Amino acid sequence: MKAVSKKNKTALPRPSWDELFVAKAILGSARGNCDRKLIACILVNNKKIVGSGYNGSMAGTPTCDEVGHDILNNHCVRTLHAEVNSLANSRGDLHGATAYVTATPCLNCVKDLGQHGIARIVYAGHYDNQDDGRIPKYCEQKKIRLEQICGDAKDAAAILSRIFAKLNGKGGIFEGFNVRLVPVDTAVSKASARIEQKWSKK
């Protein structure tokens, strides 16, 4: 007789597809090398990643992290935007695809995405691009769905926290470690408290 395992009644729900791809974009933004805004973009078609990129300088040229920003009209022009890099790195058909971006895309990037057939843009955080309302207008003209999945950084952190909680459970990479996402200042103060407690016992 074939053994049948019991259903895990305590299993936490899996992240939605939107949450999963936004989380991947958030993690990918750590590769960015312009700290004016660390941005990443993931292109997805039929639940498959077909392109990704982060904001950074041209390949083989100095980065903002290395030599500083090149500011023109209050914008750093040293870097290529994440959306542009994701299109350059794309493979496969982009018609009808979704772009997951960690912040509001600029007007030029919206037009680039639309020109390549992107039908939906999902972004995490709001970034003031000073576009005077042009982005929604151009999206409407091109029939691009523009959706904000996170109201602020706390919402983005909540998505990552739920994923971490899932991975703390049975079969997860953090099973038994009880990994949690906490604010940096909280983590630092707790670490300091542990160090002080350790030294006070000596």
C-alpha distance (Angstrom), angle and dihedral (degrees) to the residues before:
residue distance angle dihedral
M1 . . .
K2 3.75 . .
A3 3.80 114.0 .
V4 3.77 115.7 -124.2
S5 3.79 118.9 -157.2
K6 3.78 119.5 -134.4
K7 3.77 121.0 -103.7
N8 3.80 113.2 -99.3
K9 3.80 100.4 -121.8
T10 3.81 92.7 -178.7
A11 3.81 95.9 53.9
L12 3.78 113.3 127.2
P13 3.82 117.9 -127.2
R14 3.77 118.6 -92.1
P15 3.81 117.8 -111.8
S16 3.79 115.8 -96.4
W17 3.79 116.9 -107.2
D18 3.80 90.3 -104.6
E19 3.81 91.5 50.6
L20 3.80 91.6 47.3
F21 3.80 95.6 51.5
V22 3.81 93.4 42.1
A23 3.81 88.5 51.8
K24 3.81 89.9 51.2
A25 3.80 89.4 51.2
I26 3.81 91.6 48.8
L27 3.81 90.9 52.6
G28 3.80 91.1 44.6
S29 3.80 91.1 54.2
A30 3.81 87.9 70.4
R31 3.82 85.8 75.7
G32 3.81 91.0 62.8
N33 3.78 116.0 112.7
C34 3.82 102.0 -160.3
D35 3.78 109.3 80.3
R36 3.79 93.9 -165.2
K37 3.79 82.0 86.7
L38 3.81 127.9 -12.9
I39 3.80 104.8 -144.2
A40 3.79 134.5 173.0
C41 3.78 132.6 -178.9
I42 3.79 129.3 -159.9
L43 3.80 122.0 -167.0
V44 3.80 115.6 -149.5
N45 3.79 130.5 -174.5
N46 3.81 122.1 179.8
K47 3.82 89.4 -10.0
K48 3.81 91.6 -56.3
I49 3.81 124.3 114.8
V50 3.79 108.0 -120.0
G51 3.80 99.4 169.3
S52 3.79 143.1 5.0
G53 3.77 139.1 -179.8
Y54 3.79 145.2 157.1
N55 3.77 133.6 -147.2
G56 3.77 111.8 -83.9
S57 3.77 145.7 126.1
M58 3.80 124.1 -77.9
A59 3.79 113.0 -72.7
G60 3.78 110.7 -85.5
T61 3.82 95.3 16.3
P62 3.83 127.9 105.7
T63 3.81 116.2 -84.3
C64 3.79 129.3 -135.4
D65 3.80 88.2 -110.3
E66 3.81 88.9 58.2
V67 3.82 104.2 39.7
G68 3.80 106.8 8.9
H69 3.79 133.8 -108.7
D70 3.80 126.5 -42.8
I71 3.81 101.7 -143.7
L72 3.80 123.2 -161.9
N73 3.82 120.7 167.4
N74 3.80 89.9 -12.1
H75 3.82 92.6 -54.6
C76 3.80 129.5 104.8
V77 3.80 105.7 -121.3
R78 3.80 96.5 -177.4
T79 3.78 93.1 85.5
L80 3.77 135.5 68.9
H81 3.79 111.6 -134.9
A82 3.79 119.9 -107.8
E83 3.79 92.1 -116.5
V84 3.82 91.6 54.7
N85 3.81 91.4 49.0
S86 3.80 91.9 47.6
L87 3.81 90.1 54.2
A88 3.81 90.9 47.5
N89 3.81 89.9 50.8
S90 3.80 95.1 43.8
R91 3.77 124.3 124.1
G92 3.77 125.1 -167.5
D93 3.79 134.0 8.4
L94 3.81 115.9 -22.2
H95 3.81 96.7 -176.2
G96 3.79 107.4 122.6
A97 3.81 93.0 4.8
T98 3.80 127.0 142.9
A99 3.81 124.4 -124.5
Y100 3.81 115.5 -148.3
V101 3.81 110.2 -159.9
T102 3.80 129.3 178.6
A103 3.81 93.0 -135.7
T104 3.80 140.5 14.1
P105 3.82 107.5 -61.9
C106 3.78 118.2 -125.3
L107 3.80 120.6 -111.0
N108 3.81 94.4 -102.3
C109 3.81 91.3 51.3
V110 3.81 90.9 48.8
K111 3.80 88.6 54.2
D112 3.82 92.0 46.5
L113 3.80 91.4 50.5
G114 3.79 91.6 47.3
Q115 3.80 92.0 48.3
H116 3.82 89.1 56.8
G117 3.80 93.6 51.8
I118 3.80 101.0 -98.4
A119 3.80 106.5 161.0
R120 3.80 100.8 -175.1
I121 3.80 135.1 33.0
V122 3.81 118.9 -163.6
Y123 3.79 115.1 -173.7
A124 3.79 131.5 -175.3
G125 3.79 109.8 -153.6
H126 3.78 133.3 23.7
Y127 3.80 117.7 -109.2
D128 3.79 120.0 -174.9
N129 3.80 103.7 -125.7
Q130 3.82 93.1 169.7
D131 3.79 90.3 -129.8
D132 3.84 93.4 146.8
G133 3.80 92.4 -129.9
R134 3.80 95.7 -52.6
I135 3.82 96.0 123.9
P136 3.85 96.2 65.7
K137 3.81 89.3 43.4
Y138 3.80 94.3 53.5
C139 3.81 91.2 43.5
E140 3.79 89.7 53.2
Q141 3.81 91.5 49.3
K142 3.81 91.2 50.8
K143 3.83 92.9 38.8
I144 3.81 92.0 -120.2
R145 3.80 115.3 157.6
L146 3.81 108.9 -131.4
E147 3.80 113.9 -162.1
Q148 3.80 133.4 172.9
I149 3.81 111.4 -149.8
C150 3.81 97.8 -178.2
G151 3.78 126.1 46.2
D152 3.79 93.0 -160.4
A153 3.80 144.1 -21.9
K154 3.82 91.0 -71.0
D155 3.80 90.4 60.6
A156 3.81 90.8 50.2
A157 3.81 90.2 48.4
A158 3.81 89.4 50.0
I159 3.82 90.8 56.8
L160 3.80 91.1 51.0
S161 3.82 91.0 44.4
R162 3.81 91.8 55.1
I163 3.80 90.2 49.3
F164 3.81 91.1 48.8
A165 3.81 89.7 48.9
K166 3.81 89.8 52.7
L167 3.81 90.6 50.0
N168 3.81 90.3 50.8
G169 3.80 88.6 62.2
K170 3.77 132.4 82.2
G171 3.79 111.5 -43.3
G172 3.81 94.0 6.8
I173 3.79 122.2 131.4
F174 3.83 90.0 -117.2
E175 3.81 95.3 46.1
G176 3.80 108.6 145.4
F177 3.81 94.3 12.2
N178 3.82 97.8 81.9
V179 3.81 92.8 -144.2
R180 3.79 114.2 -168.9
L181 3.78 135.4 -176.2
V182 3.82 108.9 -124.2
P183 3.82 133.7 166.4
V184 3.81 112.5 -86.7
D185 3.80 93.7 -119.4
T186 3.82 90.2 52.5
A187 3.79 92.1 48.8
V188 3.80 91.9 48.1
S189 3.80 93.9 48.4
K190 3.81 91.8 48.1
A191 3.80 91.1 48.6
S192 3.81 90.0 48.9
A193 3.80 90.4 50.0
R194 3.81 90.9 53.1
I195 3.80 91.0 49.6
E196 3.81 91.9 49.0
Q197 3.79 90.7 48.1
K198 3.80 90.8 50.2
W199 3.80 93.2 50.9
S200 3.82 93.9 44.4
K201 3.80 89.5 60.8
K202 3.80 92.3 57.0
